């Protein structure tokens, strides 16, 4: 295996905890914040895949809003107006995982980039709020490819920007389907399997399966 010369990280769920909004959601949703957060995230991902297949693509901010509206309706929650907007705003203030900064620092001086479904208007404030800008070299959004992960066109963005052969780029994601997609593309991949989930079967297995960002090392 070729040792990566650069690392690319998924953002949502990998560097940033998408369920860190649960406390805010609890205060707004009659203590059903965890259920809302889980369903919201599930539909958010489903909509990215479905829109890619349909060829009718909203940006990730739009998809996130549609998924929230579905979750609110499905759970019968009285959330609209300011409460709904407060939850959407929370996506620009997600908490980084505790080991995110140390992991990014340790991988220096190799380039460390984000490659995310998010828009730059979502990602740039998120990185700034978390204080990780000094340990990242840049951010890539799927908007530049016009389609969502796991399309090969998305992963190609990293190859084009970094100017490296595919096999010399390490890709890190907590989303099993994303890690499989990146491996199928040709990256050296780490799946951060925090939940101890079984391996997805739809493509090649990631090179490494670990329980935390702190275990990303080579």
Secondary structure, DSSP 8 states (H G I E B T S, - for coil): ----SEEEE-TBTTTEEGGGGHHHHHHHTTT-HHHHHHHHHHHHHHHHHHHHHHT----HHHHHHHHHHHHHHHHT----HHHHHHHHHHTTS-EE-TTHHHHHHHHTTSEEEEEESS-HHHHHHHHHHHT-GGG--EEEEGGGTTS-TT-HHHHHHHHHHHT--GGGEEEEES-HHHHHHHHHHT-EEEEE-TT-----SSS---SEEESSGGG---
